[in-house]
């Protein structure tokens, strides 16, 4: 039987010590860059060693750093996957603008453009439920205020990404392959743009800047996971609802941006993470995988991570089976096998069944079992670790 590899989608619960240390950090004069100290950096390095050890004990074979090196400024962090980039790229500043405000219209069929976050169709349809604190659903919290692009974007996060790579590499055992997450250009460009003449120029600027971060990760011998919920999540943030054809044209620009940003990098060290947004909510207005699969598979990556366990999208494993002809022969699938969106801990036998579905589609050697999205801040740490243990045990039980 083939051994099924396991991993996570990135964020893992931070320790109380790390949360407290983050809360104690002060902002620089720009209002969104958090200061650091040697003591804090040493704490992060120790926390990364511990979280890698704990992943290994749970049965995770491709561990990450839990995103511990990414900035957060509140006790329950949901947004570090995105907001960390504010500190690592120059050309941003705080203004009165908010994400998606006054975005220049892109010259795609139908003039598709993002609208403001509160206009999401899911949030509008279920407004009463979202506003009810007893409903168990919510928006999440941002780690910092959202800046706008007010000048030329350039990468200034060399020390930070070097520390991330150094901390994770030091925690890995010989022969282990770890991964670090990084925001994709299309998702990074969803802040307000007050400098570039068009949305395309804005995305191109993020491509040029973030390319440096991606290369730093692969040069360190690690896998870089490009987080790009924009590919699927944007659908719910466009009003009025576009045609699928217009949306795919809009999304293709973001796929092209990924391919340009990773040009020349070892394909086997690049993973793309696709999701529909990790907030707890109904998600009834998510675009279906069948509509976007062919476009997403145009990304020149070696692995693709995607939600396959939550109840809104679990059935879509059959889409992969139906469209096997679209899957590149060298692509590794990294399906979410345990979900961030429920407190129920999946039974290892269910985990095994979910793994076996994808193993039948592409072969067990091309499946890495994962989580749907980041677990940190989404579920209680005790439940998060129970889920990872179920993932590890289920991978061992899978009959492939």
Secondary structure, 3 states (H helix, E strand, C coil): CCCCEEECCCCCCCCHHHHHHHHCCCECCCCCCECCCHHHHHHHHHHHHHHHHHHHHHCCCECECCCCCCCCCCCCCCCHHHHCHHHHEEEEECCCCCCCCCCCCCCCHHHCCCCCHHHCHHHHHCHHHHHCCCCCCCCCCCCCCCCEEEEEEEECCHHHHHHHHHHHHHHCCCCCCCEEEEECHHHHCCCEECCCCCHHHHHHHHHHHHHHHHHHHHHCCCEEEEECCHHHHHHHHCCCCCCHHHHHHHHHHHHHHHHHHCCCCCHHHEEEEECCCCCCCCCCCCCCHHHHHHHHCCCCCCEEEECCCCCCCHHHHHHHHHCHHHCCCCCEEEEEEECCCCCCCCCHHHHHHHHHHHHHHHCHHHEEEEECCCCCCCCCHHHHHHHHHHHHHHHHHCCC
